[in-house]
Amino acid sequence: MIEGGRGGANTATGLAFEGKTDLATFLQGYRGYSVSDGNVFFNGEKIARIFKKHAFYGFLEELGIDWRRHVSKKLLPDDSIFVIVRNTLYVIECKFQRVAGSVDEKLQTCDFKKKQYARLLAPANIDVEYIYLLSDWFRQPQYKDVLDYIISVRCFYYFEHIPLWKLGLPVSERKS
């Protein structure tokens, strides 16, 4: 991300990459959207549910899923959204980098983590998509191989923003 720059923060149709902005806050900035207690509404109709970190395990409890029977360690998503009409949980992991470091290797874990989420949600027959929201740092040539790998294992990545359509959400205009 360009320090002091505008980057994806001005993108009108996607989740902007901002270290402090979570999905719920972002969505509420668009016409027609409201979020209450993790429930996402568009024009008054409930369309999705948002879970951060440990809140995801409350969702599993509601579904009658004991995570310990399916995986050996808790997974804590940065953000996730269950889009009702798609019957899909979109796991969103935000990776911001300004210098080389441990995040480099974390990008290579998407296949494993997506499979773990899929194992957790299989009893409820819910699909899983795994998406990285990356800062512009990862556009550098040395990340080509890992970015190619992410796509090869049917995970996704976006720089600075994720289009709302990718999450199965209605596209709307930013509130003034």
Accessible surface in RSA format (square Angstrom, percent):
REM  Atomic radii and reference values for relative SASA: ProtOr
REM  Chains: A
REM  Algorithm: Lee & Richards
REM  Probe-radius: 1.40
REM  Slices: 20
REM RES _ NUM      All-atoms   Total-Side   Main-Chain    Non-polar    All polar
REM                ABS   REL    ABS   REL    ABS   REL    ABS   REL    ABS   REL
RES MET A   1    70.07  36.3  50.28  33.3  19.79  47.1  48.35  41.1  21.72  28.8
RES ILE A   2   114.37  65.1 107.98  80.4   6.39  15.4 113.50  81.7   0.87   2.4
RES GLU A   3   131.81  75.7 104.79  79.3  27.02  64.3  42.53  82.3  89.28  72.9
RES GLY A   4    85.24 105.1   0.00   N/A  85.24 105.1  44.27 121.5  40.98  91.8
RES GLY A   5    34.93  43.1   0.00   N/A  34.93  43.1  15.09  41.4  19.84  44.4
RES ARG A   6   183.41  77.0 171.43  87.4  11.98  28.5  57.00  77.9 126.41  76.6
RES GLY A   7    40.69  50.2   0.00   N/A  40.69  50.2  19.05  52.3  21.64  48.5
RES GLY A   8     5.13   6.3   0.00   N/A   5.13   6.3   3.63  10.0   1.51   3.4
RES ALA A   9    39.32  36.2  25.32  39.1  14.00  31.8  25.32  35.7  14.00  37.1
RES ASN A  10    94.57  65.2  67.76  65.5  26.81  64.6  33.54  80.7  61.04  59.0
RES THR A  11    34.54  24.6  25.34  25.7   9.20  21.9  21.45  28.8  13.09  19.8
RES ALA A  12    51.81  47.6  46.24  71.4   5.57  12.7  47.15  66.4   4.67  12.4
RES THR A  13    54.44  38.7  54.44  55.2   0.00   0.0  34.81  46.8  19.63  29.7
RES GLY A  14     0.00   0.0   0.00   N/A   0.00   0.0   0.00   0.0   0.00   0.0
RES LEU A  15     4.62   2.6   4.62   3.3   0.00   0.0   4.62   3.2   0.00   0.0
RES ALA A  16     2.69   2.5   1.65   2.5   1.04   2.4   1.65   2.3   1.04   2.8
RES PHE A  17     6.20   3.1   5.05   3.1   1.15   3.0   5.08   3.1   1.12   3.2
RES GLU A  18    67.01  38.5  58.04  43.9   8.97  21.4  21.24  41.1  45.77  37.4
RES GLY A  19    79.03  97.5   0.00   N/A  79.03  97.5  36.86 101.1  42.17  94.4
RES LYS A  20   204.67  99.8 169.95 104.3  34.72  82.7 120.19 108.2  84.47  90.0
RES THR A  21    34.61  24.6  19.01  19.3  15.60  37.2   8.49  11.4  26.11  39.5
RES ASP A  22    38.65  27.1  34.76  34.6   3.89   9.2  12.19  28.7  26.46  26.4
RES LEU A  23     0.19   0.1   0.00   0.0   0.19   0.5   0.00   0.0   0.19   0.5
RES ALA A  24    21.13  19.4  20.95  32.3   0.18   0.4  20.95  29.5   0.18   0.5
RES THR A  25    83.97  59.7  77.08  78.1   6.89  16.4  53.06  71.3  30.92  46.7
RES PHE A  26     9.17   4.6   6.25   3.9   2.92   7.6   9.17   5.6   0.00   0.0
RES LEU A  27     0.00   0.0   0.00   0.0   0.00   0.0   0.00   0.0   0.00   0.0
RES GLN A  28    73.81  41.3  68.47  50.0   5.34  12.7  17.24  36.7  56.57  42.9
RES GLY A  29    18.52  22.8   0.00   N/A  18.52  22.8  17.69  48.5   0.83   1.9
RES TYR A  30     0.55   0.3   0.55   0.3   0.00   0.0   0.00   0.0   0.55   0.7
RES ARG A  31   112.17  47.1 109.85  56.0   2.33   5.5  50.29  68.7  61.88  37.5
RES GLY A  32    30.13  37.2   0.00   N/A  30.13  37.2  15.60  42.8  14.53  32.5
RES TYR A  33     5.65   2.6   0.00   0.0   5.65  14.7   0.23   0.2   5.42   6.7
RES SER A  34    54.92  46.4  54.01  72.1   0.91   2.1  39.91  85.0  15.01  21.0
RES VAL A  35    24.26  16.0   6.35   5.8  17.91  43.2   6.42   5.6  17.85  48.4
RES SER A  36    61.82  52.2  55.90  74.6   5.92  13.6  32.25  68.7  29.57  41.4
RES ASP A  37   144.43 101.2 100.79 100.3  43.64 103.2  37.59  88.5 106.84 106.6
RES GLY A  38    24.43  30.1   0.00   N/A  24.43  30.1  17.10  46.9   7.33  16.4
RES ASN A  39    34.59  23.9  34.59  33.4   0.00   0.0   0.00   0.0  34.59  33.4
RES VAL A  40     0.00   0.0   0.00   0.0   0.00   0.0   0.00   0.0   0.00   0.0
RES PHE A  41    51.77  25.9  51.77  32.1   0.00   0.0  51.77  31.4   0.00   0.0
RES PHE A  42    39.00  19.5  36.34  22.5   2.66   6.9  36.34  22.0   2.66   7.6
RES ASN A  43   114.41  78.9  77.88  75.3  36.53  88.0  37.79  90.9  76.62  74.1
RES GLY A  44    67.59  83.3   0.00   N/A  67.59  83.3  35.68  97.9  31.91  71.5
RES GLU A  45   119.47  68.6 113.62  86.0   5.85  13.9  38.78  75.0  80.69  65.9
RES LYS A  46    88.88  43.4  72.88  44.7  15.99  38.1  36.30  32.7  52.57  56.0
RES ILE A  47    26.09  14.8  23.22  17.3   2.88   6.9  25.99  18.7   0.11   0.3
RES ALA A  48     0.00   0.0   0.00   0.0   0.00   0.0   0.00   0.0   0.00   0.0
RES ARG A  49    48.07  20.2  48.07  24.5   0.00   0.0   7.00   9.6  41.07  24.9
RES ILE A  50    14.64   8.3   6.47   4.8   8.17  19.7   6.47   4.7   8.17  22.2
RES PHE A  51    11.06   5.5  10.22   6.3   0.84   2.2  11.06   6.7   0.00   0.0
RES LYS A  52    83.97  41.0  77.96  47.8   6.01  14.3  58.67  52.8  25.31  27.0
RES LYS A  53    89.92  43.9  89.92  55.2   0.00   0.0  59.86  53.9  30.05  32.0
RES HIS A  54   109.06  59.6 101.65  70.7   7.41  18.9  76.75  79.1  32.31  37.6
RES ALA A  55    55.71  51.2  38.02  58.7  17.69  40.2  49.37  69.5   6.34  16.8
RES PHE A  56     0.00   0.0   0.00   0.0   0.00   0.0   0.00   0.0   0.00   0.0
RES TYR A  57    14.49   6.8  12.90   7.3   1.59   4.1  12.90   9.7   1.59   2.0
RES GLY A  58    34.63  42.7   0.00   N/A  34.63  42.7  30.02  82.4   4.61  10.3
RES PHE A  59     6.88   3.4   5.63   3.5   1.25   3.3   5.63   3.4   1.25   3.6
RES LEU A  60     1.64   0.9   1.64   1.2   0.00   0.0   1.64   1.2   0.00   0.0
RES GLU A  61   138.18  79.3 120.54  91.2  17.64  42.0  40.35  78.0  97.83  79.9
RES GLU A  62   115.01  66.0  73.62  55.7  41.39  98.6  47.96  92.8  67.04  54.7
RES LEU A  63    67.10  37.4  37.45  26.8  29.65  74.5  42.87  30.1  24.24  65.2
RES GLY A  64    68.87  84.9   0.00   N/A  68.87  84.9  36.10  99.1  32.76  73.4
RES ILE A  65    10.54   6.0   3.02   2.3   7.51  18.1   5.98   4.3   4.56  12.4
RES ASP A  66    58.80  41.2  48.85  48.6   9.95  23.5  28.52  67.1  30.28  30.2
RES TRP A  67    40.34  16.2  40.30  19.5   0.04   0.1  36.96  19.7   3.38   5.5
RES ARG A  68   163.99  68.9 139.81  71.3  24.19  57.6  54.92  75.1 109.08  66.1
RES ARG A  69   199.29  83.7 161.26  82.2  38.02  90.5  49.28  67.4 150.01  90.9
RES HIS A  70    48.60  26.6  43.21  30.0   5.39  13.8  28.42  29.3  20.18  23.5
RES VAL A  71     6.38   4.2   0.00   0.0   6.38  15.4   5.20   4.5   1.18   3.2
RES SER A  72   114.57  96.8  76.70 102.4  37.87  87.2  55.52 118.2  59.05  82.7
RES LYS A  73   159.66  77.9 156.12  95.8   3.54   8.4 101.67  91.5  57.98  61.8
RES LYS A  74    74.83  36.5  63.12  38.7  11.71  27.9  29.21  26.3  45.62  48.6
RES LEU A  75    20.81  11.6  18.50  13.2   2.30   5.8  20.81  14.6   0.00   0.0
RES LEU A  76    70.31  39.2  51.93  37.1  18.38  46.2  52.06  36.6  18.24  49.1
RES PRO A  77     0.00   0.0   0.00   0.0   0.00   0.0   0.00   0.0   0.00   0.0
RES ASP A  78    31.23  21.9  29.94  29.8   1.29   3.1  12.58  29.6  18.65  18.6
RES ASP A  79     6.63   4.6   6.63   6.6   0.00   0.0   0.65   1.5   5.98   6.0
RES SER A  80     0.00   0.0   0.00   0.0   0.00   0.0   0.00   0.0   0.00   0.0
RES ILE A  81     0.00   0.0   0.00   0.0   0.00   0.0   0.00   0.0   0.00   0.0
RES PHE A  82    21.88  10.9  21.88  13.6   0.00   0.0  21.88  13.3   0.00   0.0
RES VAL A  83     1.01   0.7   1.01   0.9   0.00   0.0   1.01   0.9   0.00   0.0
RES ILE A  84    74.70  42.5  65.41  48.7   9.30  22.4  65.41  47.1   9.30  25.2
RES VAL A  85   130.50  85.9  98.20  88.9  32.30  77.8 105.47  91.6  25.03  67.9
RES ARG A  86   120.37  50.5 102.01  52.0  18.37  43.7  30.66  41.9  89.71  54.4
RES ASN A  87    58.62  40.4  58.62  56.6   0.00   0.0  24.85  59.8  33.77  32.6
RES THR A  88     8.95   6.4   8.95   9.1   0.00   0.0   1.37   1.8   7.58  11.5
RES LEU A  89     0.00   0.0   0.00   0.0   0.00   0.0   0.00   0.0   0.00   0.0
RES TYR A  90     6.58   3.1   6.58   3.7   0.00   0.0   1.40   1.0   5.19   6.4
RES VAL A  91     0.00   0.0   0.00   0.0   0.00   0.0   0.00   0.0   0.00   0.0
RES ILE A  92     0.11   0.1   0.11   0.1   0.00   0.0   0.11   0.1   0.00   0.0
RES GLU A  93    11.66   6.7  11.66   8.8   0.00   0.0   1.21   2.3  10.45   8.5
RES CYS A  94    51.51  39.0  38.76  43.2  12.75  30.0  17.96  45.5  33.56  36.2
RES LYS A  95    27.13  13.2  25.76  15.8   1.37   3.3   6.26   5.6  20.87  22.2
RES PHE A  96    76.60  38.3  60.14  37.3  16.45  42.8  60.14  36.5  16.45  47.1
RES GLN A  97    17.19   9.6  13.86  10.1   3.33   7.9   3.59   7.6  13.60  10.3
RES ARG A  98   129.62  54.4 113.03  57.6  16.59  39.5  49.58  67.8  80.04  48.5
RES VAL A  99   107.51  70.7 106.91  96.8   0.59   1.4 107.46  93.4   0.04   0.1
RES ALA A 100    74.10  68.1  52.61  81.2  21.50  48.9  52.83  74.4  21.27  56.3
RES GLY A 101    34.33  42.3   0.00   N/A  34.33  42.3  30.28  83.1   4.05   9.1
RES SER A 102    74.90  63.3  62.17  83.0  12.73  29.3  44.38  94.5  30.52  42.8
RES VAL A 103    22.29  14.7  22.29  20.2   0.00   0.0  22.29  19.4   0.00   0.0
RES ASP A 104    32.28  22.6  31.10  31.0   1.18   2.8  10.48  24.7  21.80  21.7
RES GLU A 105   107.44  61.7 104.97  79.4   2.47   5.9  56.80 109.9  50.63  41.3
RES LYS A 106    93.19  45.5  91.69  56.3   1.50   3.6  48.07  43.3  45.12  48.1
RES LEU A 107     0.00   0.0   0.00   0.0   0.00   0.0   0.00   0.0   0.00   0.0
RES GLN A 108    98.40  55.0  84.80  62.0  13.60  32.4  20.84  44.4  77.56  58.8
RES THR A 109    47.74  34.0  45.03  45.7   2.71   6.5  47.72  64.1   0.02   0.0
RES CYS A 110     0.00   0.0   0.00   0.0   0.00   0.0   0.00   0.0   0.00   0.0
RES ASP A 111    30.98  21.7  30.98  30.8   0.00   0.0   1.82   4.3  29.16  29.1
RES PHE A 112   125.08  62.6 120.83  74.8   4.25  11.1 123.46  74.9   1.62   4.6
RES LYS A 113    56.78  27.7  56.78  34.8   0.00   0.0  25.97  23.4  30.82  32.8
RES LYS A 114    34.46  16.8  34.46  21.1   0.00   0.0  22.70  20.4  11.76  12.5
RES LYS A 115   121.59  59.3 119.62  73.4   1.97   4.7  78.42  70.6  43.17  46.0
RES GLN A 116    15.05   8.4  15.05  11.0   0.00   0.0   0.08   0.2  14.97  11.4
RES TYR A 117     2.81   1.3   2.81   1.6   0.00   0.0   0.44   0.3   2.37   2.9
RES ALA A 118    42.54  39.1  39.13  60.4   3.41   7.8  39.95  56.3   2.60   6.9
RES ARG A 119   130.47  54.8 123.63  63.0   6.85  16.3  47.17  64.5  83.30  50.5
RES LEU A 120     0.00   0.0   0.00   0.0   0.00   0.0   0.00   0.0   0.00   0.0
RES LEU A 121     0.00   0.0   0.00   0.0   0.00   0.0   0.00   0.0   0.00   0.0
RES ALA A 122    66.01  60.7  45.77  70.6  20.24  46.0  52.29  73.6  13.72  36.3
RES PRO A 123    80.30  58.5  34.23  31.2  46.08 167.5  47.84  39.5  32.47 201.8
RES ALA A 124    33.03  30.4   6.88  10.6  26.15  59.5  17.83  25.1  15.20  40.3
RES ASN A 125   121.74  84.0 116.01 112.1   5.73  13.8  29.35  70.6  92.39  89.3
RES ILE A 126    13.27   7.6   5.24   3.9   8.04  19.4   5.48   3.9   7.79  21.1
RES ASP A 127    90.83  63.6  86.29  85.9   4.53  10.7  19.27  45.4  71.55  71.4
RES VAL A 128    12.23   8.0   0.83   0.8  11.40  27.5   0.83   0.7  11.40  30.9
RES GLU A 129    45.87  26.3  45.87  34.7   0.00   0.0   3.73   7.2  42.14  34.4
RES TYR A 130     0.55   0.3   0.55   0.3   0.00   0.0   0.00   0.0   0.55   0.7
RES ILE A 131     0.00   0.0   0.00   0.0   0.00   0.0   0.00   0.0   0.00   0.0
RES TYR A 132     1.21   0.6   1.21   0.7   0.00   0.0   0.98   0.7   0.24   0.3
RES LEU A 133     2.89   1.6   2.89   2.1   0.00   0.0   2.89   2.0   0.00   0.0
RES LEU A 134     0.00   0.0   0.00   0.0   0.00   0.0   0.00   0.0   0.00   0.0
RES SER A 135     0.00   0.0   0.00   0.0   0.00   0.0   0.00   0.0   0.00   0.0
RES ASP A 136    33.70  23.6  28.03  27.9   5.67  13.4  13.99  32.9  19.71  19.7
RES TRP A 137    57.18  22.9  49.35  23.9   7.83  18.4  56.74  30.3   0.44   0.7
RES PHE A 138     0.00   0.0   0.00   0.0   0.00   0.0   0.00   0.0   0.00   0.0
RES ARG A 139   140.68  59.1 113.25  57.7  27.43  65.3  46.54  63.6  94.14  57.1
RES GLN A 140    54.63  30.5  49.46  36.1   5.17  12.3  27.37  58.3  27.26  20.7
RES PRO A 141   117.50  85.6  99.80  91.0  17.70  64.3 108.39  89.5   9.11  56.6
RES GLN A 142   117.33  65.6  82.25  60.1  35.08  83.5  57.19 121.7  60.13  45.6
RES TYR A 143     7.83   3.7   7.83   4.5   0.00   0.0   6.82   5.1   1.01   1.2
RES LYS A 144   127.37  62.1 123.46  75.7   3.92   9.3 100.15  90.1  27.22  29.0
RES ASP A 145   116.79  81.8 109.06 108.6   7.73  18.3  36.04  84.8  80.75  80.5
RES VAL A 146    17.05  11.2  12.69  11.5   4.36  10.5  15.95  13.9   1.10   3.0
RES LEU A 147    14.21   7.9  14.21  10.2   0.00   0.0  14.21  10.0   0.00   0.0
RES ASP A 148    68.33  47.9  62.04  61.7   6.29  14.9  27.98  65.8  40.35  40.2
RES TYR A 149    81.18  37.9  76.71  43.6   4.46  11.6  62.91  47.3  18.27  22.5
RES ILE A 150     0.00   0.0   0.00   0.0   0.00   0.0   0.00   0.0   0.00   0.0
RES ILE A 151    91.27  51.9  84.06  62.6   7.21  17.4  84.10  60.6   7.17  19.5
RES SER A 152    81.28  68.7  45.36  60.5  35.92  82.7  48.59 103.5  32.69  45.8
RES VAL A 153    31.75  20.9  19.28  17.5  12.47  30.0  25.69  22.3   6.05  16.4
RES ARG A 154   183.91  77.2 179.36  91.4   4.55  10.8  64.56  88.2 119.35  72.3
RES CYS A 155     0.87   0.7   0.00   0.0   0.87   2.0   0.00   0.0   0.87   0.9
RES PHE A 156    56.91  28.5  56.91  35.3   0.00   0.0  56.91  34.5   0.00   0.0
RES TYR A 157    53.74  25.1  42.06  23.9  11.68  30.4  11.03   8.3  42.72  52.7
RES TYR A 158    47.78  22.3  45.36  25.8   2.42   6.3  36.23  27.2  11.55  14.2
RES PHE A 159    33.48  16.8  25.17  15.6   8.32  21.6  25.17  15.3   8.32  23.8
RES GLU A 160     7.58   4.4   7.58   5.7   0.00   0.0   7.22  14.0   0.35   0.3
RES HIS A 161    50.23  27.5  50.07  34.8   0.16   0.4  34.87  35.9  15.36  17.9
RES ILE A 162     0.00   0.0   0.00   0.0   0.00   0.0   0.00   0.0   0.00   0.0
RES PRO A 163    13.13   9.6  13.13  12.0   0.00   0.0  13.13  10.8   0.00   0.0
RES LEU A 164     0.00   0.0   0.00   0.0   0.00   0.0   0.00   0.0   0.00   0.0
RES TRP A 165   150.13  60.2 146.18  70.8   3.95   9.3 130.94  69.8  19.19  31.1
RES LYS A 166    33.64  16.4  30.79  18.9   2.85   6.8   6.83   6.1  26.81  28.6
RES LEU A 167     0.00   0.0   0.00   0.0   0.00   0.0   0.00   0.0   0.00   0.0
RES GLY A 168    15.44  19.0   0.00   N/A  15.44  19.0   3.52   9.7  11.92  26.7
RES LEU A 169     6.88   3.8   0.21   0.2   6.67  16.8   1.51   1.1   5.37  14.4
RES PRO A 170    47.43  34.6  34.59  31.5  12.84  46.7  46.70  38.6   0.73   4.5
RES VAL A 171    77.98  51.3  50.52  45.7  27.46  66.2  50.52  43.9  27.46  74.5
RES SER A 172    16.22  13.7   5.78   7.7  10.44  24.1   9.93  21.1   6.29   8.8
RES GLU A 173   119.54  68.6 116.53  88.2   3.01   7.2  45.01  87.1  74.52  60.8
RES ARG A 174   116.98  49.1 106.05  54.1  10.93  26.0  38.16  52.2  78.82  47.8
RES LYS A 175    97.61  47.6  83.75  51.4  13.86  33.0  52.72  47.5  44.89  47.8
RES SER A 176   143.87 121.6  67.61  90.2  76.26 175.7  83.38 177.6  60.49  84.7
END  Absolute sums over single chains surface
CHAIN  1 A     9337.7       7475.8       1862.0       5068.1       4269.6
END  Absolute sums over all chains
TOTAL          9337.7       7475.8       1862.0       5068.1       4269.6
